[in-house]
């Protein structure tokens, strides 16, 4: 995903995450932004495979970023049922970025 493709609202959420957690890398912050955006439309858990396609990133990179975010206590992950490597991802609410 190219930053020029992001809407002003998406950029604002991304900026809030980076300000609150300056140690995040770009993909981690983008993943948090997508999870926050999903929650805003009622998607509490999101599929790592779908997120990788939306972000035009390899699934392995998304999984690695999700694992790092889980270790930091920012997201929770759960294995999806079935033979695939997919994960369910969700924000941990006490760590959600504050609204402006």
HUKAGI-V435771 format. One record per pair of residues at least 12 apart in sequence whose C-alpha atoms are under 8 Angstrom apart, sorted by the first residue. I is the first residue (numbers start at 1). J is the second residue. Records with the same first field share a line. If there is no record, write none. Layout:
BEGIN
I = J, J
END
This chain:
BEGIN
1 = 54, 55, 56, 57
10 = 33, 37
13 = 33, 97
14 = 29, 30, 32, 33
16 = 97, 98
17 = 29, 32, 33, 97
20 = 97
27 = 62, 65
28 = 65, 66, 68, 69
31 = 51, 62, 65, 66
32 = 91
34 = 51
35 = 89, 90, 91
36 = 91, 96
44 = 90, 91
45 = 88, 89, 90
46 = 88, 89, 90
47 = 86, 87, 88, 89
48 = 62, 63, 86, 87, 88, 89
49 = 86, 87
63 = 87
66 = 89
73 = 92, 95
74 = 91, 92, 95, 96
75 = 89, 90, 91, 92
76 = 89, 90, 91, 92
77 = 89, 90
END
